[in-house]
Amino acid sequence: MMFIRRTLIASAAFAMLAAAPALAVDYGRWFFSTANDPKPQPFSTCVSRAQSAMASQGFGARVGGTNPAYLDATSGLVSVTAFCIGQPKGFYYILVVMSDDGSKSALSVGNAINAAFFASDASAAGAGTAATGAGGTWQLTSTCGFTGSGWQSTIDLTQSASGALTGMVRNDPLTPVVVGGQFTGTTMTLTLRPADWADNMTMTGELNAGKIAGKVHHLGGDDCTFTMVRTASSSA
């Protein structure tokens, strides 16, 4: 049944691409699944790894959707789209590259992104206990009135050994993307860019016993406060 479901989702993803205006003739696609991994990484890492891998090749991807989540970016005459589809164990990853640039084939761009994607996997595996602190899934509540009442959200964060934060935001009416962040000592700084906003918001808080509490900075002021509570199923 899960195979059929994944097949239908993948088919829908390609139908979306087929309906979009073709950017170029040079086209390539890649597939990857963690279904058979003994300890598959959570779904949230697919998005953060794909976003970092695309950024390493000069593509600033915007993230949309929840499951599947999709990342879309264009640089010059090259277009890149990635899909992350959650499974009961791990995730299913689809990468599609189209190029109309004679100096950059879809194959070379796709292979470079894939190499960066798997390099980030090896880096995370070798980080050991160094990547601790703000990593995991968090439920956010706040006093912020951005949505008419208390702003709430689900935030999936992945932390590197250096403390750099990447991730995605779900179940959020503002539909923000994670611009970047840092965790040092017990302090987290996280920058988000809500859809249709002309500027960013920055969250600064202190970690204490599975909870991060602090202030939201927007337009140069501390507008409101937030609390992020780590879910029981996630880990640092």
N, C-alpha and C positions, 0 to 999 in steps of 0.2 A: 504494500500500500504506500509506504514512504517513497519507494522508487517511482511509482506512478505520480505521486504528488510532486516530487522533485522534477520529473519529466514535464509535467504540466506547467510548473513555474518557469522552468527553463524555456519551454516553448513560448510562454507568454512574454518572457523577456525578449526573445528574438523577434516576436511579432511586433513589439514596441519599436525595436530597432529597424525592422523592415518598413514600418509605417513612417519613420522619420525620413527626411530628405537625405539622400545619399551624399556623403561628403566626397567620396572618392572611390576609384575602382580598386585600389590596393587595400585589401581587407584581410584581417587575421583574427582568430579567436582562440582562447585558451581556457581549459577547464581544470579544476582542482577540487578534491573533496578530502575531508579529514575523517570520513566515516569509519575507515579501518584503522585509524591511529589508536594505540593502546590508551593514550591519555590525550584525547583531542582538546585543542584550545577552545575557549568559549567563542560564541558568535561575534561578540563585540571586538575581538582581536582581528577578525577578518576585515572589518571596516577600517580600523586604525592602521593595520599593516598595509592595506591597499592604498589608503590615503597617503601614507608616508612613502610608499614605493612610487606612486605617481608623482609626488612632489620631488623625489630624487631625480626625476627626468624632466622637471620643469613644468609639471601640470598641477595647477592649483584646483583640486577637485572640490566640488560642492556635493554634500551628502544629502540624500532625500530618502524618504520611506523608512519603514521599520524592518519588516521581514516579508519580502526581500528589501534590503537597503541597496540603493544604487549610488554610484559615484560617477560624475560626468565632468569632463574638462576638455578644453580645446586650446591648443597652442599653435599659432600659425595655421598651417594647412593640415594639421594632424588632430584627430578627435579620438578620445579615449573614454570608454564606458566600462565600469565594473559593476557586477552584481554580487552581493553577499546574501546567501540564503541559509537561514538557520535550520539545523537538523536536530533530532533528539540528542545526538552526540556530535558536537563540532559544527562545521559549516560546509557549504558548497559554494565555490567561487567561480565566477565567469568573467573573463576579460575580453573585450572587443576593441580592436584598434582599426581605424580607417585613416589612410594618408593620401593626400594629393600633392605631397612634397617629394620631388624627385630625389632629394638627398637623404630622406628619412623614410625608409620602407616601413610598412605596418609590422613586418616580421621583426625588424631590428628594434623598433620601439617597444613592441610587445615583449620581446625576449628580455630587454633591459628592465622593464617594469617587473616582469616575473622574477628576474634574478634578485632585484631589490626586495621583492615580496618574501622570497625564501630566505634571503640574508637576514631580514628582520625576525624571521622565525627562529633561525639559529642563534641570533643575538639574544632573543628572549629566553631561549632554552638554556643558554650558557650564563645568563645573568644571575641565576641562583637566588639567594635571598636579598641581593642588592636592590632588585626592583620591588620594593615594598613601600607601603604608605598609602598613596591615593589610588592605587590600582583597584579595579573591581567595579561593581554596579552599585549606584547610589540613588536613593530616593530623596529628591530635593523638595523642601517646602520653604516658603519665604513670606515676608511681609510686603513684597513688591507688588504694586498695582498695575503691572504691565498688561495683564489680561483682564482687568476690571476687578479682580479680587486677588487673593494670594496666589502668586505664580508658583506652579508646581511642575515637576519634570522628573524624568528618569535619565540618569547620565551614566554611560559606560566609559570607564577610563582605563587606559593601558599606560603603565609607567616604565620607562627605560631605566637602565642601571644608573644613568646620569641624573635621573629625576625628572626628565622631560615627559610631559603628558600629551597623549593624543587620545582620541575617542570619538564618540557620537552621542547625540541626544535623542531620546525617544519620548513619545507621549507628551509632547510639548506644543501648545498652541502657537508659540512663537517660532517654531521650526528652526532653531538656531543650529549653526555648525560650530564645532570646536576649532577655534583658530590656533590654539596652543596653550600650554601651561607648564608649570614647574612645581615640583614638590621638593622642599629643602628643609631638613630638620623636622619640624612639625607643621610647617607653613605651606599651604597650597595657594597658588595663584593660577586662575583659570580664565581664559578669555574666550567669550562666545560672540558670534555675530548672528543675531536673529534675522530671519528673512525679511527683506524690504526695509531694514534699518540702514541708515547712512553711516552708522558708527558702531563700535563694539561696546560690550559690557564686560567688566572685569570683576571676578569674584576673588576675594582674598579671605582666607580663613585658617583656623588652627585645628589640627587633628587631635582628638582626645577620645580614646576608648571607642573606636568605630564610628565616631561622629565628627564631622567638620562643620564648624560654625564661624560665621564672619559677616562681612559686609559686601554689598554689590555696588561697584563704582560705575556710574554712568554719567556722561557729559561733565566729567570733572568733579562730581560730588558723590558722597556716600548716601545713596538714595534710600536704601532699605537693607534689611538683614536676611540671611539665609541659614538653613541648617541642612546638611546632607548626612543621611544615615545609611551606612553600608548594609546591603541586603544579606540575609543569612546565607544565601547560596553562593555569594561572591567571596573572593579572597584578596588579600593585599598583594 
